């Protein structure tokens, strides 16, 4: 799956997207995220958990493609409260603190056909976790 992620990243980069690469070892994911356009592409690694609610489970059920539109917020909780008022429900959340950054992510169930993820991080826009 990572090979297809690389191909999709190359394709979209050629069209002007600018992706940052992330590896989330605890989730078994490779992530490519364009902060400006809010596009998130993911691929599970060989060690990705496959229980219900995981990204690998999502891909098995829905196939490849755009995983989520990511919107960066200063406060994910406040943004989630707004989304809930419109009927959205969270189906995944994580908080990760590393040496280089802190990240909070709330992935919402698709509402109005929009897969949306709320994200807050202190990581600069031009920072990559993969060296």
C-alpha positions as CSV (number, residue, x, y, z in Angstrom):
1,X,0.0,0.0,0.0
2,X,2.9,2.4,0.7
3,X,4.0,2.1,-2.9
4,X,0.6,3.3,-4.1
5,X,0.7,6.1,-1.5
6,X,4.0,7.3,-3.0
7,X,2.6,7.1,-6.5
8,X,-0.5,9.1,-5.5
9,X,1.7,11.6,-3.7
10,X,3.9,12.0,-6.8
11,X,0.8,12.5,-9.0
12,X,-0.8,15.2,-6.8
13,X,2.6,16.9,-6.2
14,X,2.9,17.2,-10.0
15,X,-0.5,18.9,-10.0
16,X,0.8,21.5,-7.4
17,X,-0.1,19.9,-4.0
18,X,2.6,20.2,-1.3
19,X,2.7,17.3,1.0
20,X,4.4,16.8,4.4
21,X,5.3,13.2,5.2
22,X,4.5,11.6,8.6
23,X,5.0,8.2,10.0
24,X,2.7,7.3,12.9
25,X,4.3,4.2,14.1
26,X,1.9,3.6,17.0
27,X,-1.0,3.5,14.4
28,X,1.0,1.7,11.7
29,X,0.4,4.5,9.2
30,X,2.2,6.5,6.6
31,X,0.5,9.9,6.1
32,X,0.9,12.6,3.5
33,X,-0.8,15.9,4.4
34,X,-1.1,19.1,2.4
35,X,-1.7,21.7,5.1
36,X,-2.8,24.4,2.6
37,X,-5.3,22.4,0.8
38,X,-6.3,20.1,3.7
39,X,-5.7,16.9,1.8
40,X,-4.8,13.8,3.8
41,X,-3.6,10.6,2.1
42,X,-2.8,7.5,4.2
43,X,-1.5,4.0,3.8
44,X,-1.2,1.3,6.5
45,X,2.2,-0.3,7.1
46,X,2.7,-4.0,7.5
47,X,2.3,-3.6,11.3
48,X,-0.9,-1.6,11.2
49,X,-3.6,-2.7,13.6
50,X,-6.7,-4.0,11.8
51,X,-9.4,-4.0,14.5
52,X,-12.6,-2.1,13.9
53,X,-12.2,1.7,13.9
54,X,-8.6,1.7,12.7
55,X,-7.4,3.3,9.5
56,X,-6.5,-0.1,8.0
57,X,-10.1,-1.2,8.8
58,X,-11.4,2.0,7.1
59,X,-9.4,1.3,4.0
60,X,-10.5,-2.3,3.9
61,X,-14.2,-1.2,4.0
62,X,-13.9,1.9,1.8
63,X,-11.0,1.3,-0.5
64,X,-8.2,3.7,-1.4
65,X,-8.7,7.3,-2.1
66,X,-8.9,10.5,-0.2
67,X,-9.0,9.6,3.5
68,X,-10.1,12.9,4.9
69,X,-10.1,16.7,4.4
70,X,-8.0,18.0,7.2
71,X,-8.7,21.4,8.8
72,X,-6.3,22.9,11.2
73,X,-7.7,24.5,14.3
74,X,-6.2,26.1,17.4
75,X,-8.7,24.1,19.6
76,X,-10.1,20.7,18.4
77,X,-12.6,20.5,21.2
78,X,-14.2,23.8,20.3
79,X,-14.3,22.8,16.6
80,X,-15.8,19.4,17.5
81,X,-18.5,21.1,19.6
82,X,-19.5,23.1,16.5
83,X,-19.5,20.0,14.4
84,X,-21.7,18.1,16.9
85,X,-24.3,20.8,16.7
86,X,-24.7,19.9,13.0
87,X,-25.0,16.2,13.7
88,X,-21.4,15.1,13.2
89,X,-19.9,12.3,15.4
90,X,-16.3,11.5,16.0
91,X,-15.2,8.1,14.9
92,X,-11.5,8.4,15.8
93,X,-9.4,10.6,18.0
94,X,-5.8,10.7,19.1
95,X,-3.4,12.8,21.0
96,X,0.3,12.4,20.3
97,X,3.2,14.1,22.0
98,X,6.7,13.6,20.5
99,X,10.0,15.2,20.7
100,X,9.3,17.5,17.9
101,X,5.6,18.3,18.2
102,X,2.2,17.8,19.8
103,X,-0.9,16.8,17.8
104,X,-4.6,16.4,18.5
105,X,-6.8,14.9,15.8
106,X,-10.5,14.2,15.7
107,X,-11.8,12.4,12.6
108,X,-15.5,12.9,12.2
109,X,-17.9,10.4,10.5
110,X,-18.7,11.6,7.0
111,X,-21.5,14.3,7.1
112,X,-23.0,15.7,4.0
113,X,-20.6,13.4,2.1
114,X,-17.5,15.1,3.6
115,X,-14.8,13.1,5.4
116,X,-13.5,15.7,7.8
117,X,-10.7,15.7,10.3
118,X,-10.1,18.4,12.9
119,X,-6.5,18.8,13.8
120,X,-4.5,21.0,16.3
121,X,-0.7,21.0,16.4
122,X,2.1,23.1,17.5
123,X,4.2,21.8,14.5
124,X,5.2,24.5,12.0
125,X,3.6,24.2,8.6
126,X,6.9,23.5,6.9
127,X,8.0,20.7,9.3
128,X,8.2,17.1,8.3
129,X,8.4,14.2,10.8
130,X,10.2,12.0,8.3
131,X,13.8,13.1,7.8
